[in-house]
Structure formats: C-alpha cells, structure tokens
Amino acid sequence: MKKQVTLLVMAILLMPLTAMAQDIFEKYSDNDKVSYVSIKPKMFQMLAKIDIDTDDADAKAYMEMVNSITSFKTMATDDKVIAKDIAKWVTSRTASLEELMEVKDNGVVMKFYVKQGKDDDHISELLMFINGLDAVMKDSEIKINGENRSIETVVISLTGDIDLNQISKLTQKMNLPGGEELEKKSKK
C-alpha cells in the first residue's frame, strides 16, 4: 500500500513536467487560433522518388537535402497566450539544443537552434523561433481562411540528417537570414 501511495504522489508531482514535455505542435495542431503545417515522413519518401533528369547541380543538391529531411512542422499564431506557451516550450527545449543565432530587430526576436548530427557538417534538428511579429505587421492585410490575421509567433522544426552545407547554400540563394551563420557552423 505504501508503494502505491508513493507512486501516486510521484505521478502527481511529475504531471506538470510531462505536460511541458508534450510536443507543442501536437498540443495546438487542431486549435483555430493557430496556422499549422506538418509534412510527414511519407511525403519526404515520395519526394525522394522524384527523378531529376537535369544537369543542374544546384537542383540535384537541393533534392538530396530534401530527401534527408524526415519531418517538417511549423505553426504560427497571433494569440498572446499560445505565443507565450510556445516560447516556454522553446525555452524548455534549449537545454538539448545549441543556439546558433539570435536576431533582434524592431521588436522581433528570431532564434535559430540546432541539434548535432552524425558529424560536424550534419544536424539532426533545426528549430527556428520568431516572436514579436505583430509589432511589424500592424498594417499588413494577411488573410487566412478569409479572415484578416496578424502573426505574433512562428516556430519551425526540421528533423532528419540535415547537411549544413546544403541548408546554408539554400538560405543564401533565397536571401534568408542565417545563411552565413549556418555556413560558419558547417566549417567549424
């Protein structure tokens, strides 16, 4: 009986930790206040079967990078409570990730985190967190499902065997922030 009471007390004490550990994407995937996208492994398997019959080395490298991704999840929200919960979740994840870069501009904070992969040129996860977007989107007319929406927070997670050299080339070609930092990380 003592053993059962002890287990019950421990379970009650650990409940907040397990709730925090719950994947934030699962938690809000069906919430109307969140725009959510999840590309499943099967989709990446289908992309891997696409045969590029071209001499374009960049296109081939891009397809190799896409083929190495096992999961892509993103969500965006303008709800302050959900945004705060996402920020808390990202903070709880940072112990197992390395912060790669932080950009602060006009109230917007962007943070990039990575999880080391099989070697210095590869990562197993790339997590991007952008918060404070509503400050720069006040006059934007973004319509989602026919409604005007602003966006406060965006979180993006990519997992797989991701080659930093390919990601940095892609971000630089698309003129995305962080391409130079990813290139530096891959050359360490």
N, C-alpha and C positions, 0 to 999 in steps of 0.2 A: 504494500500500500504506500509506504514512504517513497518507494521508487517511482510510482505512478504520479504522486503529488509533485515530486521533484521534476519529473519530465514535463508535467503540465505547466509548472511555473517557468521552466526554461523556455518552453514553446511560446508562452505569453510574452516573455521578455524579448525573445528573438523576432517576434512578429513585425515590429517596425523595421528591422533590418531587412527582412525578406521582402517587405513591401517596397522598400527603397531599391532593392536589387532587381525588382521586376523591370523588365525591359520597357523603357519609356515609349517605344514605338507600339508595342502591344497594348499598353495602357490607353493610348489615345487614338489608336487606328480607326475606331468607329465614332469618334467624337465629331459632332457637327462644326465645332469651332476650330478644327484642325484640317489642313490640307495634307494628305498622307499619300506617299508613293512607296511601294515596296516591290522591287524586282527580285523574283525568286530564282533559285539556282537553275531550275528547268529552263528559264528564259536565257540564261547565260550559256547553258548547254546547247540550246538552239542556235544562238549566235555563233558558237564555236564551230558549228557545222556549215556556216556560210563560207563558201569558197570564193575568195577574192582572186580573180584572174587578172591581175594587173601588175605592172612593173613599178608601181608607186610604192617605194619603201616605207614612206610615212603611213600609208593606208594599211600596209601589212603589219607594221609595228603597232598601230592603233588596234587592229583586230586581235593581235596577240595579247595586248593589255586587257582588252575587253574579255577575252577568253579566260583570263586569270582571275577575274572577279567572281566571287561566289554569292555576294549579297550587296544590294544597294537599297538603302532606306533613307527616306527624307520626310520631314514634316515641317510645316510652317503654321504659325498661329498669330492672331492678334490679341488673344485673350491673355491678360496680365497674370492671372492665377496659373494657367497652364504654362506660360512662359517661365514663371518662377519655378515651377515644378521641373521643367526641362533643364533649367540652369542648375538646379540642385542635383539632378541625375547626372549631368555632365561633370559636375564637381566630384561626385562620388566615384566616377569612372577614372578620374585623372591619376589616381594612385597607380593604376596599371598601364598608363599611357605616358608618353613623353610629349611635352608641349613643344611643338615645332615652331610656332609663330603666333604672335598676337598683333593685331592691328586695331588702333583706336582712331576714329575719325568722326567728328561731328556728332558725338553721342552713340555711334555704332561701335560695337566691340566684336571683332572676329578672332576666333581662336582655332588653331589647327593642332590636332594631336595625332600621334602615330603609335602603333604597337609594333615593336621589332619583329621582323620575319625571319626567314631561314638564314639570311646573311645581311651584311650592311647595305646592300642595294635593294633589299626587299622588306616590305612591311606586311603585316597580316591584317592591319586595320588602319583606316584613315577616318578620323572623326573631325568634322567641321561644325563649329557652333558660332552662330551670328545672332547678336542680341542688340536691341535698341533701334531697329529699323524704322519704327514708327516716327522717329524724330526726323528722318529724311524723306519719308513717304507721305507726309501730311497732305500734299496736294495731288498725289497720284490717283489716278482713276483705274484701279485694278478691280476687275470683275471676276469673281469666282462663283460659278453656278448662278449667274445673273445678278449677284449682289455686289455692291461696292465693298471692298475689303482693304484693309491695310495689313501690313505684316509687322509684327513685333520681333518674332524669334524664328530662326530656321536652324534645324540640326540635320546633318547629313552623315551617314555612316556607310563606308565602303569596306567590305572584307574580302579576303582572298589572298592570293600570292601576288602581291602588287609590286611591280618593278618601279622604284622611284625614278629611274631614268626616263621611263616612258611617261609617267604622270607629269614630271617636270616639263618634258617636251610638249605634252598636250596642253598644260596650263599656260605655257608661254605662247603657243600658237593661238590659243583662244584669248590671250591677253588677260588671263585671270590672275588675281593677286595670289602670291605664294609660289609661283613657278620658280623664281630664283632661289627661294629658301629650300624648296624640295630638291633642286639641283645641288645646292650646297650640302644638304643632308646625304644625298646619294654619293657624294665624293668624299665623305668622311672616312 
